[in-house]
């Protein structure tokens, strides 16, 4: 079976015998992230890190928990969530919460597949992969169409659909779940609390999601006032490459069902309908917030053909990291389109997104923190399906000196450009 190589795949632990490539070496967290993210009043980050598939694996330690964060973006998100723990702990010590929680316990709010008062299921200390980038071999499984309409209107009779096996989340990360089945009053309370705390109402932070669910349940079933005084929330340094702020604002304002309907209308206006859209909406790794960020990113590429193909590509994401990879890839392409040359066409190319300008220049985004020169990087550089009058690799992080030289020798121009999301 053909092995699908990673997008610039970066297994830093290259074979010791492969001397034509860069050898493995230790990395320090300070090589990738600023001091404000690595040490603060609420946390520390382990100095030693490994780099897997272009993303450092950070370990965050706090009295509120321990988390693994894949990449600088997730590190910034997890650190920015820490003040919310302080505020929620303060709320939990009030008489109002104690009384409301007792009422909520007597009539628990049930969501799809779990009770609010129970901790969110997590999986820690397991290897996590990037399926879209690292290859989908071994993770494709046959599955029946989940809607009769999928079989009747979108596929040949009798043809099986495909689904991806789940990728284990990082330590401290919750398993994804659907939010569209939550009681509206409960979800409204969850969104209002999240807005006050300046966090994503659908955060994948398991411990924080559990605490947020508890106060939302106390507000919905126990009449805990959402405007309870909690003091100012001091949030650490924020980065522009976090989820588009517009998407988070919309997630505060609309219920998951209404947000999905709004996103569907926008996709329809782009000419994107049918099975790819339904598959995307069924993908739990695209939370309501991330789903909205994806649609906004697609909207920002008005006039570019192939956006429907990108929706189908996104629907195959098998982890939150992969979902964010797709969104950030589009954000980088849109940034290039605004500041360098308009993008006229998009397509999925195995495990990457490829964009093209009117004059035939090829642009491939790589929202990754570090590229070394290893065999998968050379395999990428030699791909014959990625052609253009000029080929540019947009890298949100950095590449080693050797990687830059080798990619340049094979006709790739490496542009190290931080992600700046449209606000």
C-alpha positions in Angstrom: 0.0 0.0 0.0 1.4 3.4 -1.0 2.6 5.5 1.9 1.3 9.0 1.8 4.1 11.2 3.1 3.7 14.1 5.5 3.4 17.6 4.3 7.0 18.6 4.8 6.8 15.9 7.3 9.1 16.5 10.1 9.9 13.6 12.1 12.9 15.2 13.7 14.1 11.9 14.8 15.5 10.9 11.4 17.5 7.7 11.1 21.0 8.0 12.4 22.3 6.3 9.3 20.7 8.8 6.9 23.6 11.3 7.0 22.4 13.2 4.0 19.7 14.6 6.2 19.8 16.6 9.4 20.2 14.5 12.5 18.0 14.6 15.6 18.8 17.1 18.2 17.2 18.4 21.4 15.1 21.6 21.3 14.2 24.1 23.9 10.8 25.7 24.4 12.5 29.1 24.3 13.5 28.5 20.7 9.9 28.7 19.7 7.9 30.8 22.1 8.4 34.1 24.0 9.1 34.2 27.7 5.6 35.5 28.5 4.1 32.2 27.3 6.7 30.0 29.0 6.5 31.3 32.6 3.9 33.2 34.5 2.1 33.5 37.8 -0.2 30.7 36.9 2.1 28.3 35.0 5.4 27.0 33.8 6.4 25.3 30.6 9.0 22.5 30.5 12.1 23.7 28.8 12.8 20.5 26.8 10.5 19.9 23.9 10.3 17.4 21.0 9.3 18.5 17.5 6.9 16.2 15.7 5.6 17.0 12.2 6.7 20.6 12.4 5.0 21.3 15.8 6.8 21.5 19.1 5.1 19.5 21.9 5.0 21.8 24.9 4.1 20.6 28.5 2.3 23.2 30.6 2.2 22.8 34.4 -0.1 24.6 36.7 -1.9 24.0 39.9 -5.0 23.8 37.8 -3.7 20.9 35.7 -1.1 19.7 33.2 -1.5 20.0 29.5 0.3 19.1 26.3 0.1 21.7 23.6 1.0 20.9 20.0 2.5 24.1 18.5 2.9 27.7 19.6 -0.8 28.4 18.7 -2.1 25.8 21.1 0.4 26.9 23.7 -0.9 30.5 23.5 -4.5 29.3 23.7 -4.0 27.1 26.7 -2.0 29.8 28.6 -4.7 32.4 27.8 -7.3 30.1 29.4 -5.6 29.9 32.8 -7.1 33.1 34.3 -10.5 31.6 33.7 -9.7 28.8 36.2 -9.0 31.5 38.9 -12.3 33.2 38.2 -14.4 30.0 38.1 -12.8 28.8 41.4 -13.8 32.1 42.9 -17.4 31.6 41.7 -17.5 28.0 43.1 -16.8 29.3 46.6 -19.8 31.7 46.6 -23.1 30.9 48.5 -25.0 31.6 45.2 -23.1 28.9 43.4 -23.5 26.4 46.3 -27.3 26.8 46.3 -27.6 26.8 42.5 -25.4 23.8 42.1 -27.5 21.8 44.6 -30.6 22.6 42.5 -28.8 21.6 39.3 -27.7 18.4 40.9 -31.3 17.5 41.6 -32.2 18.0 38.0 -29.1 17.4 35.9 -28.9 18.9 32.4 -28.3 16.2 29.9 -26.3 16.9 26.7 -25.7 14.5 23.8 -23.9 11.6 25.2 -23.0 12.9 28.7 -24.3 14.7 31.8 -23.0 18.2 32.4 -21.9 17.5 36.0 -19.6 14.7 34.9 -16.0 15.5 33.8 -15.3 15.5 30.1 -13.6 12.4 28.9 -9.9 12.8 28.2 -7.1 10.7 26.9 -3.5 11.5 27.9 0.0 10.2 27.2 -0.9 8.8 23.8 0.8 9.4 20.4 -1.1 12.0 18.4 -0.7 12.2 14.6 -1.6 14.6 11.9 -3.6 12.5 9.6 -4.1 15.0 6.8 -0.4 15.8 6.8 1.1 12.5 8.0 -0.9 10.3 5.7 -4.3 8.6 5.9 -3.2 5.1 5.2 -4.5 2.8 8.0 -7.0 5.3 9.2 -9.6 5.0 6.4 -12.4 2.6 7.3 -15.5 1.7 5.3 -18.8 3.1 6.7 -22.4 3.3 5.5 -23.7 6.7 4.6 -25.1 8.4 7.7 -28.0 9.9 5.9 -30.3 8.3 3.3 -29.9 11.5 1.3 -26.1 11.0 1.2 -26.6 7.7 -0.6 -29.4 8.8 -2.9 -28.1 12.1 -4.1 -24.4 12.2 -3.5 -23.1 8.8 -4.1 -23.5 5.8 -6.3 -26.0 3.2 -5.0 -24.3 0.7 -2.8 -21.0 2.7 -2.6 -19.6 2.9 0.9 -18.5 6.2 2.4 -15.2 6.7 4.2 -14.5 7.8 7.7 -11.3 8.5 9.6 -10.3 6.7 12.8 -9.9 9.1 15.6 -6.5 10.4 16.6 -5.9 10.4 20.3 -5.9 14.0 21.8 -3.0 15.4 23.8 -2.9 15.2 27.5 -5.6 17.4 29.1 -7.6 17.7 25.8 -11.2 16.6 25.7 -12.6 14.1 23.3 -14.8 16.1 20.8 -18.6 16.0 21.1 -21.6 17.5 19.4 -23.1 20.6 20.9 -26.1 21.0 18.7 -28.2 18.8 21.0 -27.6 20.9 24.1 -30.6 22.5 25.7 -30.8 26.1 24.4 -31.0 27.7 27.8 -28.0 25.7 29.0 -26.0 26.6 25.9 -26.9 30.3 26.2 -25.6 30.3 29.8 -22.4 28.5 28.7 -21.9 31.1 25.9 -22.5 34.0 28.3 -20.1 32.7 30.9 -17.5 32.0 28.2 -17.9 35.6 26.9 -17.3 37.0 30.4 -14.3 34.8 30.9 -12.9 35.6 27.4 -12.6 31.9 26.4 -14.0 29.8 23.6 -17.4 28.4 24.7 -16.4 25.1 23.0 -12.8 24.9 24.3 -11.2 21.5 24.0 -9.5 22.1 27.4 -11.0 19.2 29.3 -10.7 20.7 32.8 -11.9 24.1 31.8 -14.8 22.7 29.7 -15.9 20.8 32.8 -15.9 23.8 35.0 -17.6 25.9 32.4 -20.3 23.2 32.1 -20.8 23.2 35.8 -21.5 27.0 36.1 -23.6 26.9 33.0 -25.7 24.1 34.5 -26.0 26.0 37.8 -27.2 29.1 35.9 -29.7 27.1 33.7 -31.1 24.6 36.2 -30.2 26.4 39.4 -30.8 30.1 38.6 -27.2 31.1 39.3 -26.9 34.7 37.9 -24.5 35.0 35.0 -23.7 38.5 36.0 -22.3 37.4 39.3 -19.4 39.6 40.2 -16.2 37.8 39.2 -13.7 40.6 38.9 -11.5 41.5 35.9 -10.0 38.6 33.9 -6.4 39.3 33.2 -5.4 37.4 30.0 -1.8 36.8 29.1 -0.3 37.9 25.8 -2.5 37.1 22.8 -1.4 36.1 19.3 -3.0 37.0 16.0 -2.7 33.4 14.8 -5.3 32.2 17.3 -8.8 31.4 16.1 -10.2 34.4 14.2 -11.8 36.7 16.8 -14.8 37.2 14.6 -15.6 33.5 14.8 -15.4 33.5 18.6 -17.7 36.6 18.7 -20.2 34.8 16.6 -19.9 31.7 18.8 -20.9 33.9 21.7 -23.9 35.3 19.9 -25.5 32.3 18.3 -26.5 28.8 19.4 -24.7 25.9 17.7 -27.8 25.2 15.6 -28.2 28.8 14.5 -24.5 29.1 13.9 -24.5 26.0 11.7 -27.5 27.4 9.7 -25.6 30.7 9.2 -22.5 28.9 8.0 -24.6 26.7 5.7 -26.1 29.8 4.1 -22.7 31.3 3.6 -21.4 28.1 2.0 -24.4 27.9 -0.3 -23.7 31.4 -1.4 -20.2 30.2 -2.4 -21.8 27.4 -4.4 -20.8 24.7 -1.9 -23.6 22.3 -1.0 -24.4 18.6 -0.5 -22.4 15.9 1.1 -19.1 17.8 1.6 -21.0 20.4 3.8 -22.8 17.7 5.8 -19.6 15.8 6.3 -17.9 19.0 7.6 -20.8 19.7 10.0 -20.7 16.1 11.3 -17.0 16.4 12.0 -16.8 17.0 15.8 -13.2 18.3 15.5 -14.7 21.3 13.9 -16.4 22.8 16.9 -19.0 25.5 16.2 -16.2 28.1 16.7 -13.7 26.3 14.4 -16.4 25.6 11.8 -17.2 29.3 11.7 -13.5 30.2 11.4 -13.2 27.9 8.4 -16.2 29.5 6.7 -14.9 33.0 7.3 -11.5 32.0 5.9 -13.2 30.6 2.8 -15.3 33.8 2.5 -12.1 35.9 2.5 -11.0 34.1 -0.7 -13.8 35.5 -2.8 -13.3 34.8 -6.5 -11.1 31.8 -6.0 -12.3 28.5 -7.5 -12.0 25.2 -5.7 -13.4 26.2 -2.3 -15.8 23.3 -2.4 -12.8 20.9 -2.8 -11.2 22.5 0.3 -14.4 21.9 2.3 -14.3 18.2 1.4 -10.6 18.2 2.4 -11.4 19.8 5.7 -14.1 17.2 6.4 -11.4 14.6 6.7 -9.7 16.2 9.7 -9.2 13.7 12.4 -8.0 15.9 15.3 -8.3 19.5 16.4 -4.7 20.1 15.3 -5.7 19.0 11.8 -8.8 21.2 11.8 -6.7 24.2 12.8 -4.1 23.3 10.2 -6.7 23.6 7.5 -8.0 26.9 8.8 -4.6 28.4 9.3 -3.6 27.3 5.8 -6.5 29.3 4.3 -5.7 32.3 6.5 -2.1 32.3 5.2 -3.3 32.0 1.6 -5.8 34.8 2.1 -3.0 36.9 3.7 -0.9 36.3 0.6 -3.8 37.1 -1.7 -4.3 40.5 0.0 -0.7 41.5 0.3 1.2 39.9 -2.6 -1.0 38.7 -5.5 -4.7 37.6 -5.8 -5.3 33.9 -5.5 -7.6 32.6 -8.2 -7.7 28.9 -7.6 -7.5 26.5 -4.7 -7.2 22.7 -4.6 -6.3 19.9 -2.2 -3.1 18.1 -3.2 -2.8 14.9 -1.2 -2.0 16.3 2.2 -1.6 20.0 1.5 -3.6 22.9 0.2 -2.3 24.4 -3.1 -3.2 27.8 -4.3 -2.5 29.5 -7.6 -2.3 33.1 -8.9 -3.6 34.3 -12.2 -0.1 34.2 -13.7 0.4 30.6 -12.7 2.5 31.0 -9.5 2.0 28.2 -7.0 1.6 28.9 -3.3 1.6 26.2 -0.6 0.9 27.2 3.0 2.6 25.4 5.9 1.2 26.7 9.2 4.0 24.9 11.1 6.6 26.1 13.6 9.7 24.4 12.4 11.0 22.6 9.3 14.2 20.5 9.2 15.8 18.8 6.2 14.7 15.2 6.5 13.6 12.7 3.9 9.9 13.6 3.9 10.8 17.2 3.3 12.8 16.2 0.3 9.9 14.0 -0.9 7.7 17.0 -0.7 10.2 19.2 -2.5 10.4 16.7 -5.4 6.6 16.3 -5.9 5.8 16.5 -9.5 2.1 17.4 -9.0 3.0 20.7 -7.4 3.9 22.8 -10.4 3.9 26.5 -11.1 5.8 29.3 -12.9 7.1 30.1 -9.4 6.7 28.0 -6.3 6.4 29.5 -2.9 6.2 27.8 0.5 4.5 30.0 3.1 5.9 29.0 6.5 4.4 30.4 9.7 7.4 29.4 11.7 11.0 28.9 10.7 13.1 26.5 8.6 16.6 25.3 9.4 19.4 26.8 7.2 19.9 23.5 5.5 16.2 23.1 4.8 16.0 26.5 3.2 19.1 25.7 1.0 17.8 22.4 -0.1 14.2 23.6 -0.8 15.7 26.5 -2.8 17.9 24.2 -4.8 14.7 22.3 -5.8 12.9 25.3 -6.9 11.0 26.4 -3.8 11.0 29.9 -2.4 10.6 29.7 1.4 8.7 32.7 2.9 8.7 32.8 6.7 5.5 34.8 7.4 3.7 34.8 10.7 -0.1 34.2 10.5 -2.1 37.4 10.7 -5.8 36.5 10.8 -8.3 38.9 9.3 -10.1 40.6 12.1 
